[in-house]
Amino acid sequence: MARVKVKSFSVIRDVLGSEVVEIEVNEPQTVRRLFDELVRRYGQAFKDKIWDPNTGQMAPFLIKLNESMISSTLDIDHQINNGDEIAIIFPIGGG
């Protein structure tokens, strides 16, 4: 099991109710499993922000895993480890 700190900003922070939350991820310890756990914990409000309602796929956004930048769509099965820090860097629309 991996305990991961998740940092969030803007609309994601609003859903999580905090800038930083700690999540435990079971095997396999991947970014996908982390997001599965976030959906389980924060429900439809979180899922509506992360998944594209038109395609049913995870929306493209950046994830900072410790000091590396990875993609939500290309690196979803990237391994995570106990003590990792992940920042969800979600694009903001508007003008």
C-alpha positions as semicolon CSV with decimal commas, in nm:
position;residue;x (nm);y (nm);z (nm)
1;M;0,000;0,000;0,000
2;A;0,123;0,349;-0,085
3;R;0,032;0,664;0,104
4;V;0,045;0,958;-0,138
5;K;0,004;1,333;-0,085
6;V;-0,219;1,490;-0,348
7;K;-0,190;1,864;-0,406
8;S;-0,471;2,036;-0,590
9;F;-0,554;2,378;-0,721
10;S;-0,857;2,572;-0,840
11;V;-1,166;2,362;-0,926
12;I;-1,003;2,039;-0,809
13;R;-0,917;2,193;-0,471
14;D;-1,279;2,304;-0,440
15;V;-1,399;1,945;-0,486
16;L;-1,139;1,794;-0,251
17;G;-1,206;2,064;0,009
18;S;-0,835;2,112;0,075
19;E;-0,515;2,205;-0,103
20;V;-0,350;1,880;0,015
21;V;-0,506;1,544;0,093
22;E;-0,344;1,211;0,175
23;I;-0,469;0,902;-0,005
24;E;-0,382;0,536;0,044
25;V;-0,347;0,342;-0,281
26;N;-0,369;-0,039;-0,291
27;E;-0,200;-0,269;-0,541
28;P;-0,127;-0,201;-0,816
29;Q;0,010;0,130;-0,701
30;T;-0,044;0,341;-1,013
31;V;-0,172;0,684;-1,103
32;R;-0,489;0,513;-1,232
33;R;-0,551;0,349;-0,893
34;L;-0,494;0,684;-0,722
35;F;-0,762;0,847;-0,936
36;D;-0,994;0,551;-0,880
37;E;-0,954;0,607;-0,505
38;L;-1,014;0,982;-0,543
39;V;-1,339;0,909;-0,731
40;R;-1,441;0,658;-0,464
41;R;-1,374;0,912;-0,190
42;Y;-1,500;1,233;-0,355
43;G;-1,765;1,090;-0,586
44;Q;-1,929;1,229;-0,894
45;A;-1,818;1,586;-0,823
46;F;-1,454;1,481;-0,864
47;K;-1,525;1,254;-1,160
48;D;-1,708;1,533;-1,342
49;K;-1,394;1,749;-1,324
50;I;-1,148;1,481;-1,439
51;W;-1,333;1,277;-1,702
52;D;-1,451;1,414;-2,038
53;P;-1,831;1,367;-2,043
54;N;-1,832;1,343;-2,424
55;T;-1,577;1,061;-2,453
56;G;-1,591;0,898;-2,111
57;Q;-1,210;0,917;-2,106
58;M;-0,989;1,096;-1,857
59;A;-0,936;1,455;-1,967
60;P;-0,582;1,554;-2,068
61;F;-0,398;1,744;-1,796
62;L;-0,056;1,745;-1,632
63;I;0,040;1,566;-1,315
64;K;0,353;1,655;-1,123
65;L;0,482;1,334;-0,968
66;N;0,752;1,441;-0,723
67;E;0,981;1,636;-0,960
68;S;0,863;1,485;-1,291
69;M;0,578;1,597;-1,514
70;I;0,356;1,322;-1,652
71;S;0,036;1,314;-1,856
72;S;-0,305;1,205;-1,731
73;T;-0,374;1,031;-2,060
74;L;-0,033;0,887;-2,153
75;D;0,106;0,797;-1,811
76;I;-0,205;0,677;-1,626
77;D;-0,042;0,342;-1,545
78;H;0,278;0,505;-1,414
79;Q;0,385;0,346;-1,085
80;I;0,362;0,547;-0,765
81;N;0,538;0,474;-0,438
82;N;0,477;0,530;-0,070
83;G;0,555;0,891;0,018
84;D;0,517;1,028;-0,336
85;E;0,367;1,372;-0,388
86;I;0,134;1,433;-0,678
87;A;0,003;1,769;-0,793
88;I;-0,300;1,778;-1,021
89;I;-0,239;2,062;-1,267
90;F;-0,572;2,105;-1,437
91;P;-0,618;2,364;-1,714
92;I;-0,847;2,653;-1,635
93;G;-1,084;2,779;-1,902
94;G;-1,214;3,130;-1,935
95;G;-1,114;3,457;-2,078
